[in-house]
Amino acid sequence: MITFAAPGDVKVALDEAKYLADDRIAQVVYLAERLGKPVLIEGPAGVGKTELAKALAVVHERRLIRLQCYEGLDESKALYEWNYKKQLLRIQADQGSDWSELEDDIFSEDYLLTRPLLEAITTDEPVVLLIDEIDRVEVETEALLLEVLSEFQVSIPELGTMRAKSQPLVLLTSNNTRELSEALKRRCLFLHIGYPTVEREKAILLARVEGVTEHLAEQVARIVRSVRSFDLKKPPSVSESIDWARTLIALGVAEVEASDVIDTLHVLLKYQTDIERVAKDLEV
Amino acid sequence: MLLDVLTGFIQELRAAGVPVSMVEAIDATEALRFTDLAARAAFKATLETTLVKNVRHLEAFDTAFEVYFAHHRPEPESSGEKPVPGASQQMPGQSDRPGAGGDADLDELLEALFQALLSDDLAGIRALVRRAVDEFAGIEPGRPVGGTYYLYRTLRRLGIEGLLERLLESEEGRAQSDLEERLIREEYEERIEQLREEIRDEIRRRLVADRGREAVAKTLRKPLLEDVDLMHASRGDLAQIEQIINPLTRKLAARLAHKRRLRRSGRLDFRRTMRRSLATGGVPIDPQFRVPHPIKPEIFMLCDISGSMATFARFTLQFMYAMSSQFSKVRSFAFIDALDEVTSYLEVGTDFPHALDRISTEAEVVWVDGHSDYGRSLDQFWERFGGSLTRRSTVILTGDARNNYRDVNSTILPKLVEVSRAVYWLNPEPEAYWDTGDSVMGAYSRHCTGAYEVRNLRQLEAFVEQIALPPVGRVARPVPHEPGPGRFWRR
């Protein structure tokens, strides 16, 4: 299971997967693997929370199982469900046979539909499990996860407890739209990813954007940092600065001027009021 | 040894209000086994990830960490001579060090600092900061003043604004374009800010060495954001609080929407049930229900924006503003001694500071003297807008109910309660102060569906949870739309 000897190795490996981690991220990922604990990642949208999980899957050459959370997600979508159509067929096909025998039969693994959480712990090869936007489910549903996250097992009343054949590396992401329960937080390592420093953002741009020059990457990173210092509804995230850099390249801009920024602000900012505010300030 | 410091550190976190459970403390200790203790960043990351589980607590963590695990840097000369006690006899920052050329020294130091800032040489800056604090802070051992006092003293002697000007005028600070100039300016400002931080940290380190960790940590403790009193919040706190309000209203919206869905699903849809039953040989195994009509909650918010409520009003208006982006039907009203509708000012897409301006200049909320008059405002609300209240309307009033000894007009509230779904009153004053002086809270709260003391974010969150959550017993899981055969047969 453990492949890294030091946090520095995590960083190097993630670098190769084109995810530029800082020391903190590397340390937390390293600890998560050593301690076998899930990581809860929080931060504004578009700073690379989901990317981290994808990069880790690449690094470990593991399959990524993703559970996208939404309001109303329940155990039949997250954990498992009985394939009752198949059960029904079985009963009809076997009319007249002994009920208790039949009952044992239709509540066996053959009639179980595994959903992401159960699948993540029952595969033979260890996987990376990404539980995306956990803050979208209700508090009651959150409790479903607790058993999986701390014991790596799932209890099915009709079958008993399914234990993990392999221990997955679990990452949860949250946009912090609601407070997660203490029980969940206690079981996780917490990682807050904020906006990167200018140097790191520049490195990200160089790694992610094709054909970007060193000079342009630096300019983009510096301007984006400056734009973030405004009081905005939605400050530009890393994914938006990547988009912006691509736009500038497509337009053939080699040296960014104030007018270029104003013309392409809509790539960086998503609200008209934000765009107006920044444009007004840049024009002066 | 480390364990002792660690327990002390955890104690301090708890004292600052960060909840650290036993399990988390054990996790931290366990995690330290896999941490390179010599690498400060890694050490900090380990503690942070195991002990802090909320972004809002990171600041408190940082402060405590700085105090408990300060850099251990070699202190070249100061440990040797320690001339500080002598300086305590003199009041101003200038000490009577041997050979203190005063201004000459200062000039030399400033020049070195300027060069270090220009090349962004952190190690150089740190060494110079140590010298600056030695010479100008005049730290007096045992004197129980806060670090800010020394910080101010050092900064004044250094003339930090002058440094910024010099940086901007320097060769490197020259730019070809306006945009470039602006970026450079911001970067220099950041470096100066960093310098200020360095000086603060250095002073803090001296204080820790002098008075011990616990004492210093105690003076630095600040209330967590959710505990800041909204009536007396500072500008900086308010800015941070405003960032939290948005998620909070989204939560309220999500809760209310969820509650609507949780209600019993609609009536049985006979046609669809029969149609479905064909798949199971005519047995209606999978009853279908009509989708219930969603009830859109209407919210009427009334907000006292008089002078005594200035800070709180800014906050409630922000709350209203955030609410209107989440609920389709929010109508907002502001009043002092007259009431006016401000819904249009707070529309989605408008800019909040701008909206504030317009409310204070354009809305007709002052009638006579600009002192709160709840009786008259309520009366006006009832006269002009009472007709639009229905059983779906929730009325939320915010104010301290300090009526300046005017007519209470307590007949209006019962009428409001009668025609609407619920009337809530949020009062920013401690409950113990209600009904003292000119507060007439009792006369109103008696009629309200609920009256709550909301002095900080924590209480606001509690209120949101409470009104948004269905009463106990109804929180049961959603009615299963598809009772699986497992449950169906195994009764």
Chai-1 contact restraints between the chains, C-beta under 6 A:
chainA,res_idxA,chainB,res_idxB,connection_type,confidence,min_distance_angstrom,max_distance_angstrom,comment,restraint_id
A,D23,B,A41,contact,1.0,0.0,6.0,A-B,restraint_1
A,R24,B,A45,contact,1.0,0.0,6.0,A-B,restraint_2
A,Q27,B,A42,contact,1.0,0.0,6.0,A-B,restraint_3
A,Q27,B,A45,contact,1.0,0.0,6.0,A-B,restraint_4
A,V28,B,T49,contact,1.0,0.0,6.0,A-B,restraint_5
A,L31,B,A31,contact,1.0,0.0,6.0,A-B,restraint_6
A,R34,B,F34,contact,1.0,0.0,6.0,A-B,restraint_7
A,W82,B,G484,contact,1.0,0.0,6.0,A-B,restraint_8
A,W82,B,G486,contact,1.0,0.0,6.0,A-B,restraint_9
A,Y84,B,G484,contact,1.0,0.0,6.0,A-B,restraint_10
A,Y84,B,P485,contact,1.0,0.0,6.0,A-B,restraint_11
A,Q87,B,P485,contact,1.0,0.0,6.0,A-B,restraint_12
A,N176,B,P247,contact,1.0,0.0,6.0,A-B,restraint_13
A,T177,B,P247,contact,1.0,0.0,6.0,A-B,restraint_14
A,T177,B,R250,contact,1.0,0.0,6.0,A-B,restraint_15
A,R178,B,K251,contact,1.0,0.0,6.0,A-B,restraint_16
A,K185,B,K53,contact,1.0,0.0,6.0,A-B,restraint_17
A,R186,B,S21,contact,1.0,0.0,6.0,A-B,restraint_18
A,R186,B,V23,contact,1.0,0.0,6.0,A-B,restraint_19
A,L189,B,T49,contact,1.0,0.0,6.0,A-B,restraint_20
A,F190,B,T49,contact,1.0,0.0,6.0,A-B,restraint_21
A,F190,B,K53,contact,1.0,0.0,6.0,A-B,restraint_22
A,L191,B,T49,contact,1.0,0.0,6.0,A-B,restraint_23
A,H192,B,V55,contact,1.0,0.0,6.0,A-B,restraint_24
A,R222,B,L183,contact,1.0,0.0,6.0,A-B,restraint_25
A,S226,B,L183,contact,1.0,0.0,6.0,A-B,restraint_26
A,S226,B,E186,contact,1.0,0.0,6.0,A-B,restraint_27
A,A258,B,D178,contact,1.0,0.0,6.0,A-B,restraint_28
A,A258,B,L179,contact,1.0,0.0,6.0,A-B,restraint_29
A,T273,B,D351,contact,1.0,0.0,6.0,A-B,restraint_30
